[in-house]
Amino acid sequence: MSRGRSVTRQASQTPLIVLAGLPHPVCAAVAQLVEARCSPTPRVIFESASGRDGAPLYREEAVAALMKGVTQYAIRQLKAHVAPPSPKHIILAYVPSTGEEQLLAEFDFFVFPLRLSRLAEYDAYGRQHRHNRKLAVDYVISSVDAAGRQFMDVKRRLSSISDKEPLFLPPQNFKVSATERIAGLFRRMSRQVAPWTERINRNRVVQATSEDLPRNIPRGARKMVLSDVRGLLFPHDRRQDGPVRELEEGSSHDERKLFMRASFRFGVPLENGYHHDVQYPGRGLTGQTFDCCREGSIALTCSHANIYPNDYVRPSEI
């Protein structure tokens, strides 16, 4: 094979576990043993938290370091031309804390969250179990195994593209009511306020025709698609004609978040360029307002808008 030729290498995909909230040196020991004992063998990225009980576990710099570790791994896979997208999936295993929202808000919607509840509890001597190396190792491994069974249902739903599956929807731009976006429902599930098995009944699935969606449905055909409270239709664009995902080594923290939110949904990899063609049935957007992750609130008058999983909004040219 000649040198210089671009080759896409098929590789066995590795699960990624992001471990947060454990003190040094327990965190490193747990990470090493999780990699050694879990099957399939995961890659573990971690950042040690405070060793003092009651101290904030998720300071801004620690959360930023975790994000950088996750995205550095993704960059290396891109540069190695690994296909399909790697990692295989991403689980965020974290110790509950009063400051956990700082962590969860940064990783919102691109990881599958795993709450390590027992490690936040106290032993007979008044210390949190997260300081107990043996207990932490056994509990994290058993929790990852248990989460794997629950996670498989979410992964099944997101591994096969469907115009009727609400878990794919852009969080800030699909409105379930006049005052609520689907992001609120996603957060309640990821914070364990609502179960992952709960049906999202407030979404509407409607039958659309080729006249409603001439770009997305062949002439004379019909299909079921999601429609929000405004009557906007959210068909998936199977042409995947969006820009190829790229992330440079020196990218900012915000660019790293947007990259991951475009690439994964609840820990499951998405196809490159995945997006919805958002439009009204049979007519243009007529000044409809959207929330773009880069441009903020924008009003559009074009025929449709490409909206990506990270809520990047790209107006059509007509």
C-alpha atoms as a printed R data frame, in Angstrom:
    type eleno elety resid chain resno       x      y      z
1   ATOM     1    CA   MET     A     1   0.000  0.000  0.000
2   ATOM     2    CA   SER     A     2   1.479  3.343 -1.029
3   ATOM     3    CA   ARG     A     3   2.439  5.925  1.570
4   ATOM     4    CA   GLY     A     4   0.337  9.042  1.972
5   ATOM     5    CA   ARG     A     5  -2.894  7.293  1.122
6   ATOM     6    CA   SER     A     6  -5.707  8.088  3.562
7   ATOM     7    CA   VAL     A     7  -6.843  4.839  5.137
8   ATOM     8    CA   THR     A     8  -9.820  4.361  7.434
9   ATOM     9    CA   ARG     A     9  -8.871  1.731  9.986
10  ATOM    10    CA   GLN     A    10 -11.498 -0.584 11.405
11  ATOM    11    CA   ALA     A    11 -10.922 -1.001 15.126
12  ATOM    12    CA   SER     A    12 -12.556 -2.764 17.999
13  ATOM    13    CA   GLN     A    13 -14.421 -0.071 19.871
14  ATOM    14    CA   THR     A    14 -13.617  0.613 23.501
15  ATOM    15    CA   PRO     A    15 -16.196  1.765 26.071
16  ATOM    16    CA   LEU     A    16 -15.227  4.944 27.892
17  ATOM    17    CA   ILE     A    17 -15.943  5.497 31.593
18  ATOM    18    CA   VAL     A    18 -15.533  8.961 33.085
19  ATOM    19    CA   LEU     A    19 -14.945  8.579 36.823
20  ATOM    20    CA   ALA     A    20 -15.626 11.590 39.034
21  ATOM    21    CA   GLY     A    21 -15.843 12.410 42.734
22  ATOM    22    CA   LEU     A    22 -13.275 10.009 44.234
23  ATOM    23    CA   PRO     A    23 -10.291 11.322 46.222
24  ATOM    24    CA   HIS     A    24  -6.620 10.716 45.500
25  ATOM    25    CA   PRO     A    25  -5.252  8.004 45.576
26  ATOM    26    CA   VAL     A    26  -8.498  6.000 45.641
27  ATOM    27    CA   CYS     A    27  -9.550  7.360 42.250
28  ATOM    28    CA   ALA     A    28  -6.458  6.100 40.405
29  ATOM    29    CA   ALA     A    29  -6.663  2.691 42.075
30  ATOM    30    CA   VAL     A    30 -10.345  2.293 41.213
31  ATOM    31    CA   ALA     A    31  -9.715  3.346 37.601
32  ATOM    32    CA   GLN     A    32  -6.917  0.786 37.224
33  ATOM    33    CA   LEU     A    33  -8.977 -2.077 38.620
34  ATOM    34    CA   VAL     A    34 -12.112 -1.135 36.649
35  ATOM    35    CA   GLU     A    35 -10.036 -1.339 33.456
36  ATOM    36    CA   ALA     A    36  -8.655 -4.708 34.577
37  ATOM    37    CA   ARG     A    37 -11.893 -6.351 35.707
38  ATOM    38    CA   CYS     A    38 -14.761 -4.966 33.623
39  ATOM    39    CA   SER     A    39 -15.780 -6.643 30.389
40  ATOM    40    CA   PRO     A    40 -15.541 -5.465 27.683
41  ATOM    41    CA   THR     A    41 -12.370 -3.716 28.844
42  ATOM    42    CA   PRO     A    42 -13.101  0.008 29.163
43  ATOM    43    CA   ARG     A    43 -10.873  3.056 29.018
44  ATOM    44    CA   VAL     A    44 -11.240  5.048 32.263
45  ATOM    45    CA   ILE     A    45 -10.660  8.814 32.404
46  ATOM    46    CA   PHE     A    46 -10.647 10.352 35.868
47  ATOM    47    CA   GLU     A    47  -9.857 13.468 37.862
48  ATOM    48    CA   SER     A    48  -9.336 13.191 41.619
49  ATOM    49    CA   ALA     A    49 -11.731 15.185 43.789
50  ATOM    50    CA   SER     A    50 -11.300 16.728 47.208
51  ATOM    51    CA   GLY     A    51 -10.356 14.346 49.995
52  ATOM    52    CA   ARG     A    52 -12.305 16.325 52.580
53  ATOM    53    CA   ASP     A    53 -15.917 15.361 53.228
54  ATOM    54    CA   GLY     A    54 -18.225 18.313 52.734
55  ATOM    55    CA   ALA     A    55 -15.787 20.093 50.390
56  ATOM    56    CA   PRO     A    56 -16.895 20.812 46.799
57  ATOM    57    CA   LEU     A    57 -16.144 17.790 44.613
58  ATOM    58    CA   TYR     A    58 -16.679 19.385 41.225
59  ATOM    59    CA   ARG     A    59 -14.712 22.583 40.926
60  ATOM    60    CA   GLU     A    60 -14.674 24.294 37.543
61  ATOM    61    CA   GLU     A    61 -11.061 23.358 36.790
62  ATOM    62    CA   ALA     A    62 -11.653 19.673 37.623
63  ATOM    63    CA   VAL     A    63 -14.719 19.491 35.377
64  ATOM    64    CA   ALA     A    64 -12.785 21.201 32.570
65  ATOM    65    CA   ALA     A    65  -9.969 18.666 32.969
66  ATOM    66    CA   LEU     A    66 -12.418 15.775 32.636
67  ATOM    67    CA   MET     A    67 -13.931 17.311 29.511
68  ATOM    68    CA   LYS     A    68 -10.481 17.787 28.032
69  ATOM    69    CA   GLY     A    69  -9.552 14.179 28.767
70  ATOM    70    CA   VAL     A    70 -12.659 12.853 27.021
71  ATOM    71    CA   THR     A    71 -12.225 15.048 23.951
72  ATOM    72    CA   GLN     A    72  -8.471 14.408 23.690
73  ATOM    73    CA   TYR     A    73  -9.330 10.736 23.329
74  ATOM    74    CA   ALA     A    74 -11.831 11.599 20.576
75  ATOM    75    CA   ILE     A    75  -9.217 13.744 18.777
76  ATOM    76    CA   ARG     A    76  -6.708 10.894 18.786
77  ATOM    77    CA   GLN     A    77  -9.283  8.575 17.232
78  ATOM    78    CA   LEU     A    78 -10.059 11.132 14.504
79  ATOM    79    CA   LYS     A    79  -6.381 11.553 13.674
80  ATOM    80    CA   ALA     A    80  -5.943  7.757 13.528
81  ATOM    81    CA   HIS     A    81  -8.892  7.517 11.071
82  ATOM    82    CA   VAL     A    82 -10.645  4.989 13.288
83  ATOM    83    CA   ALA     A    83 -14.098  3.919 12.085
84  ATOM    84    CA   PRO     A    84 -16.828  3.619 13.183
85  ATOM    85    CA   PRO     A    85 -16.865  6.523 15.677
86  ATOM    86    CA   SER     A    86 -15.017  5.774 18.898
87  ATOM    87    CA   PRO     A    87 -15.468  5.329 21.839
88  ATOM    88    CA   LYS     A    88 -18.085  2.587 21.759
89  ATOM    89    CA   HIS     A    89 -20.102  4.425 24.391
90  ATOM    90    CA   ILE     A    90 -19.538  6.857 27.279
91  ATOM    91    CA   ILE     A    91 -20.667  6.412 30.886
92  ATOM    92    CA   LEU     A    92 -20.201  9.176 33.469
93  ATOM    93    CA   ALA     A    93 -19.847  7.475 36.877
94  ATOM    94    CA   TYR     A    94 -19.976 10.128 39.604
95  ATOM    95    CA   VAL     A    95 -20.333 10.482 43.371
96  ATOM    96    CA   PRO     A    96 -23.416 12.555 44.297
97  ATOM    97    CA   SER     A    97 -22.612 15.914 45.887
98  ATOM    98    CA   THR     A    98 -24.264 19.241 46.561
99  ATOM    99    CA   GLY     A    99 -22.211 20.634 43.660
100 ATOM   100    CA   GLU     A   100 -22.945 17.840 41.194
101 ATOM   101    CA   GLU     A   101 -24.953 20.076 38.872
102 ATOM   102    CA   GLN     A   102 -21.693 21.797 37.878
103 ATOM   103    CA   LEU     A   103 -20.544 18.435 36.514
104 ATOM   104    CA   LEU     A   104 -23.835 17.237 35.048
105 ATOM   105    CA   ALA     A   105 -24.559 20.491 33.232
106 ATOM   106    CA   GLU     A   106 -21.231 20.290 31.404
107 ATOM   107    CA   PHE     A   107 -21.752 16.680 30.311
108 ATOM   108    CA   ASP     A   108 -25.494 17.066 29.633
109 ATOM   109    CA   PHE     A   109 -26.975 14.737 27.026
110 ATOM   110    CA   PHE     A   110 -23.755 13.266 25.575
111 ATOM   111    CA   VAL     A   111 -23.022 10.782 28.388
112 ATOM   112    CA   PHE     A   112 -25.048  8.122 30.132
113 ATOM   113    CA   PRO     A   113 -24.951  9.214 33.813
114 ATOM   114    CA   LEU     A   114 -24.330  6.639 36.535
115 ATOM   115    CA   ARG     A   115 -24.940  7.876 40.077
116 ATOM   116    CA   LEU     A   116 -22.609  6.200 42.620
117 ATOM   117    CA   SER     A   117 -24.985  6.814 45.512
118 ATOM   118    CA   ARG     A   118 -23.449  4.524 48.113
119 ATOM   119    CA   LEU     A   119 -20.057  6.254 47.888
120 ATOM   120    CA   ALA     A   120 -21.658  9.466 49.179
121 ATOM   121    CA   GLU     A   121 -22.956  7.703 52.307
122 ATOM   122    CA   TYR     A   122 -21.059  7.661 55.624
123 ATOM   123    CA   ASP     A   123 -19.515  4.797 57.565
124 ATOM   124    CA   ALA     A   124 -19.592  4.280 61.355
125 ATOM   125    CA   TYR     A   125 -16.589  6.602 61.744
126 ATOM   126    CA   GLY     A   126 -18.223  9.523 59.931
127 ATOM   127    CA   ARG     A   127 -16.285  9.219 56.655
128 ATOM   128    CA   GLN     A   128 -17.838  8.847 53.229
129 ATOM   129    CA   HIS     A   129 -17.463  5.442 51.612
130 ATOM   130    CA   ARG     A   130 -15.662  7.078 48.677
131 ATOM   131    CA   HIS     A   131 -12.492  6.971 50.837
132 ATOM   132    CA   ASN     A   132 -12.688  3.172 51.172
133 ATOM   133    CA   ARG     A   133 -10.648  1.743 48.302
134 ATOM   134    CA   LYS     A   134 -11.944 -1.832 48.403
135 ATOM   135    CA   LEU     A   135 -15.571 -0.813 48.816
136 ATOM   136    CA   ALA     A   136 -15.212  1.777 46.040
137 ATOM   137    CA   VAL     A   137 -13.693 -0.739 43.619
138 ATOM   138    CA   ASP     A   138 -16.356 -3.384 44.236
139 ATOM   139    CA   TYR     A   139 -19.204 -0.861 44.153
140 ATOM   140    CA   VAL     A   140 -18.081  0.908 40.975
141 ATOM   141    CA   ILE     A   141 -17.626 -2.396 39.110
142 ATOM   142    CA   SER     A   142 -21.013 -3.741 40.242
143 ATOM   143    CA   SER     A   143 -22.645 -0.391 39.400
144 ATOM   144    CA   VAL     A   144 -21.144 -0.374 35.904
145 ATOM   145    CA   ASP     A   145 -22.409 -3.928 35.363
146 ATOM   146    CA   ALA     A   146 -25.899 -3.007 36.604
147 ATOM   147    CA   ALA     A   147 -25.973  0.177 34.527
148 ATOM   148    CA   GLY     A   148 -24.970 -1.845 31.470
149 ATOM   149    CA   ARG     A   149 -28.263 -3.711 31.601
150 ATOM   150    CA   GLN     A   150 -30.247 -0.464 31.940
151 ATOM   151    CA   PHE     A   151 -28.096  1.323 29.387
152 ATOM   152    CA   MET     A   152 -28.713 -1.326 26.726
153 ATOM   153    CA   ASP     A   153 -32.330 -0.206 26.335
154 ATOM   154    CA   VAL     A   154 -31.254  3.401 25.780
155 ATOM   155    CA   LYS     A   155 -28.521  2.228 23.407
156 ATOM   156    CA   ARG     A   156 -30.971  0.085 21.453
157 ATOM   157    CA   ARG     A   157 -33.273  3.088 20.986
158 ATOM   158    CA   LEU     A   158 -30.422  5.308 19.777
159 ATOM   159    CA   SER     A   159 -28.561  2.763 17.639
160 ATOM   160    CA   SER     A   160 -31.282  2.587 15.000
161 ATOM   161    CA   ILE     A   161 -32.339  5.898 13.468
162 ATOM   162    CA   SER     A   162 -36.069  6.540 13.762
163 ATOM   163    CA   ASP     A   163 -38.181  9.590 12.977
164 ATOM   164    CA   LYS     A   164 -40.405  8.609 15.913
165 ATOM   165    CA   GLU     A   165 -37.700  8.383 18.607
166 ATOM   166    CA   PRO     A   166 -37.698 11.521 20.818
167 ATOM   167    CA   LEU     A   167 -34.279 10.780 22.358
168 ATOM   168    CA   PHE     A   168 -32.659 12.030 19.116
169 ATOM   169    CA   LEU     A   169 -34.317 15.458 19.225
170 ATOM   170    CA   PRO     A   170 -32.366 18.745 19.581
171 ATOM   171    CA   PRO     A   171 -32.828 19.606 23.282
172 ATOM   172    CA   GLN     A   172 -33.304 23.381 23.080
173 ATOM   173    CA   ASN     A   173 -35.305 23.585 19.852
174 ATOM   174    CA   PHE     A   174 -38.043 20.982 20.277
175 ATOM   175    CA   LYS     A   175 -40.793 22.549 22.385
176 ATOM   176    CA   VAL     A   176 -43.096 20.195 24.274
177 ATOM   177    CA   SER     A   177 -45.251 23.111 25.510
178 ATOM   178    CA   ALA     A   178 -45.343 26.887 25.301
179 ATOM   179    CA   THR     A   179 -42.905 27.109 28.213
180 ATOM   180    CA   GLU     A   180 -40.907 23.846 28.171
181 ATOM   181    CA   ARG     A   181 -38.326 22.378 25.845
182 ATOM   182    CA   ILE     A   182 -37.484 18.696 25.621
183 ATOM   183    CA   ALA     A   183 -34.194 19.521 27.380
184 ATOM   184    CA   GLY     A   184 -36.179 19.648 30.634
185 ATOM   185    CA   LEU     A   185 -37.473 16.110 30.113
186 ATOM   186    CA   PHE     A   186 -33.991 14.876 29.223
187 ATOM   187    CA   ARG     A   187 -32.590 16.362 32.437
188 ATOM   188    CA   ARG     A   188 -35.253 14.734 34.596
189 ATOM   189    CA   MET     A   189 -34.357 11.335 33.163
190 ATOM   190    CA   SER     A   190 -30.597 11.833 33.491
191 ATOM   191    CA   ARG     A   191 -31.012 13.093 37.086
192 ATOM   192    CA   GLN     A   192 -33.124 10.004 37.898
193 ATOM   193    CA   VAL     A   193 -36.211 12.102 38.600
194 ATOM   194    CA   ALA     A   194 -37.953 10.168 35.820
195 ATOM   195    CA   PRO     A   195 -37.047  6.600 34.701
196 ATOM   196    CA   TRP     A   196 -35.351  5.953 31.377
197 ATOM   197    CA   THR     A   197 -38.215  3.611 30.519
198 ATOM   198    CA   GLU     A   198 -40.801  6.384 30.884
199 ATOM   199    CA   ARG     A   199 -42.553  7.218 27.657
200 ATOM   200    CA   ILE     A   200 -42.379 10.867 26.654
201 ATOM   201    CA   ASN     A   201 -46.076 11.215 25.983
202 ATOM   202    CA   ARG     A   202 -46.158 14.941 25.354
203 ATOM   203    CA   ASN     A   203 -44.361 14.546 22.036
204 ATOM   204    CA   ARG     A   204 -46.638 14.249 19.044
205 ATOM   205    CA   VAL     A   205 -46.079 11.737 16.282
206 ATOM   206    CA   VAL     A   206 -47.967 12.769 13.141
207 ATOM   207    CA   GLN     A   207 -48.353 11.299  9.669
208 ATOM   208    CA   ALA     A   208 -46.658 13.429  7.022
209 ATOM   209    CA   THR     A   209 -46.953 13.180  3.246
210 ATOM   210    CA   SER     A   210 -44.595 13.981  0.388
211 ATOM   211    CA   GLU     A   211 -46.500 17.259 -0.031
212 ATOM   212    CA   ASP     A   212 -45.729 18.124  3.601
213 ATOM   213    CA   LEU     A   213 -42.046 17.161  3.369
214 ATOM   214    CA   PRO     A   214 -40.976 17.069 -0.294
215 ATOM   215    CA   ARG     A   215 -37.272 16.928  0.634
216 ATOM   216    CA   ASN     A   216 -37.695 14.003  3.006
217 ATOM   217    CA   ILE     A   217 -40.524 11.805  1.699
218 ATOM   218    CA   PRO     A   218 -40.692 10.291 -1.820
219 ATOM   219    CA   ARG     A   219 -43.611 11.331 -4.025
220 ATOM   220    CA   GLY     A   220 -46.816  9.577 -3.019
221 ATOM   221    CA   ALA     A   221 -45.351  8.139  0.198
222 ATOM   222    CA   ARG     A   222 -46.157  8.848  3.857
223 ATOM   223    CA   LYS     A   223 -44.306  8.405  7.139
224 ATOM   224    CA   MET     A   224 -44.671  9.180 10.824
225 ATOM   225    CA   VAL     A   225 -42.547 12.037 12.194
226 ATOM   226    CA   LEU     A   226 -42.322 14.045 15.413
227 ATOM   227    CA   SER     A   227 -44.019 17.433 15.622
228 ATOM   228    CA   ASP     A   228 -43.565 19.958 18.430
229 ATOM   229    CA   VAL     A   229 -46.160 22.250 20.018
230 ATOM   230    CA   ARG     A   230 -45.677 24.846 17.243
231 ATOM   231    CA   GLY     A   231 -46.562 22.337 14.541
232 ATOM   232    CA   LEU     A   232 -42.966 22.155 13.304
233 ATOM   233    CA   LEU     A   233 -41.984 18.782 11.849
234 ATOM   234    CA   PHE     A   234 -38.655 17.171 12.809
235 ATOM   235    CA   PRO     A   235 -37.778 14.546 10.167
236 ATOM   236    CA   HIS     A   236 -34.280 13.111 10.213
237 ATOM   237    CA   ASP     A   237 -32.323 14.050  7.063
238 ATOM   238    CA   ARG     A   238 -30.994 10.718  5.788
239 ATOM   239    CA   ARG     A   239 -28.659 12.407  3.303
240 ATOM   240    CA   GLN     A   240 -26.393 13.426  6.193
241 ATOM   241    CA   ASP     A   241 -25.147 16.398  4.154
242 ATOM   242    CA   GLY     A   242 -23.951 18.331  7.173
243 ATOM   243    CA   PRO     A   243 -20.345 19.357  7.852
244 ATOM   244    CA   VAL     A   244 -17.886 16.686  8.952
245 ATOM   245    CA   ARG     A   245 -17.149 16.887 12.675
246 ATOM   246    CA   GLU     A   246 -13.716 18.236 13.458
247 ATOM   247    CA   LEU     A   247 -12.006 19.217 16.679
248 ATOM   248    CA   GLU     A   248  -8.586 20.807 16.758
249 ATOM   249    CA   GLU     A   249  -6.028 20.189 19.499
250 ATOM   250    CA   GLY     A   250  -6.260 23.767 20.812
251 ATOM   251    CA   SER     A   251 -10.071 23.963 20.848
252 ATOM   252    CA   SER     A   252 -11.731 25.879 23.682
253 ATOM   253    CA   HIS     A   253 -13.738 24.233 26.451
254 ATOM   254    CA   ASP     A   254 -17.001 25.343 24.804
255 ATOM   255    CA   GLU     A   255 -15.926 23.971 21.414
256 ATOM   256    CA   ARG     A   256 -15.154 20.640 23.078
257 ATOM   257    CA   LYS     A   257 -18.619 20.497 24.632
258 ATOM   258    CA   LEU     A   258 -20.328 21.280 21.324
259 ATOM   259    CA   PHE     A   259 -18.259 18.626 19.565
260 ATOM   260    CA   MET     A   260 -19.251 15.930 22.043
261 ATOM   261    CA   ARG     A   261 -22.924 16.976 22.068
262 ATOM   262    CA   ALA     A   262 -22.992 16.660 18.274
263 ATOM   263    CA   SER     A   263 -21.250 13.264 18.375
264 ATOM   264    CA   PHE     A   264 -23.050 11.393 21.186
265 ATOM   265    CA   ARG     A   265 -26.487 11.224 22.761
266 ATOM   266    CA   PHE     A   266 -26.756  9.686 26.254
267 ATOM   267    CA   GLY     A   267 -23.467  7.874 25.696
268 ATOM   268    CA   VAL     A   268 -24.340  6.421 22.281
269 ATOM   269    CA   PRO     A   269 -22.362  7.503 19.168
270 ATOM   270    CA   LEU     A   270 -24.343  9.302 16.471
271 ATOM   271    CA   GLU     A   271 -23.716  9.164 12.742
272 ATOM   272    CA   ASN     A   272 -21.438 11.900 11.435
273 ATOM   273    CA   GLY     A   273 -23.557 14.803 10.186
274 ATOM   274    CA   TYR     A   274 -26.725 13.609 11.948
275 ATOM   275    CA   HIS     A   275 -29.395 16.325 12.013
276 ATOM   276    CA   HIS     A   276 -33.092 17.071 11.553
277 ATOM   277    CA   ASP     A   277 -34.609 19.055  8.668
278 ATOM   278    CA   VAL     A   278 -36.982 21.243 10.682
279 ATOM   279    CA   GLN     A   279 -39.882 22.824  8.795
280 ATOM   280    CA   TYR     A   280 -43.579 23.482  8.682
281 ATOM   281    CA   PRO     A   281 -45.623 21.102  6.508
282 ATOM   282    CA   GLY     A   282 -45.700 22.441  2.964
283 ATOM   283    CA   ARG     A   283 -44.494 25.994  3.749
284 ATOM   284    CA   GLY     A   284 -41.514 28.065  4.892
285 ATOM   285    CA   LEU     A   285 -40.472 28.991  8.395
286 ATOM   286    CA   THR     A   286 -42.027 32.496  8.172
287 ATOM   287    CA   GLY     A   287 -39.898 34.223 10.791
288 ATOM   288    CA   GLN     A   288 -39.843 31.327 13.278
289 ATOM   289    CA   THR     A   289 -37.278 31.776 16.062
290 ATOM   290    CA   PHE     A   290 -34.705 29.117 16.981
291 ATOM   291    CA   ASP     A   291 -31.952 28.917 19.599
292 ATOM   292    CA   CYS     A   292 -28.568 28.247 18.013
293 ATOM   293    CA   CYS     A   293 -25.701 27.064 20.226
294 ATOM   294    CA   ARG     A   294 -23.370 29.457 18.384
295 ATOM   295    CA   GLU     A   295 -25.487 32.410 17.269
296 ATOM   296    CA   GLY     A   296 -28.067 32.543 20.052
297 ATOM   297    CA   SER     A   297 -31.691 33.362 19.192
298 ATOM   298    CA   ILE     A   298 -32.221 33.674 15.428
299 ATOM   299    CA   ALA     A   299 -35.369 34.279 13.338
300 ATOM   300    CA   LEU     A   300 -35.520 32.438 10.006
301 ATOM   301    CA   THR     A   301 -37.626 32.915  6.884
302 ATOM   302    CA   CYS     A   302 -36.118 30.131  4.728
303 ATOM   303    CA   SER     A   303 -37.776 26.867  3.710
304 ATOM   304    CA   HIS     A   304 -36.228 24.737  6.489
305 ATOM   305    CA   ALA     A   305 -33.368 24.578  8.973
306 ATOM   306    CA   ASN     A   306 -30.805 21.853  9.638
307 ATOM   307    CA   ILE     A   307 -30.676 21.443 13.428
308 ATOM   308    CA   TYR     A   308 -27.955 19.268 14.931
309 ATOM   309    CA   PRO     A   309 -27.956 17.330 18.232
310 ATOM   310    CA   ASN     A   310 -25.954 20.121 19.911
311 ATOM   311    CA   ASP     A   311 -28.602 22.673 18.754
312 ATOM   312    CA   TYR     A   312 -26.445 24.191 16.039
313 ATOM   313    CA   VAL     A   313 -28.921 25.728 13.576
314 ATOM   314    CA   ARG     A   314 -27.990 25.998  9.899
315 ATOM   315    CA   PRO     A   315 -30.608 27.787  7.742
316 ATOM   316    CA   SER     A   316 -31.366 26.460  4.261
317 ATOM   317    CA   GLU     A   317 -30.267 28.605  1.334
318 ATOM   318    CA   ILE     A   318 -33.829 29.121  0.091
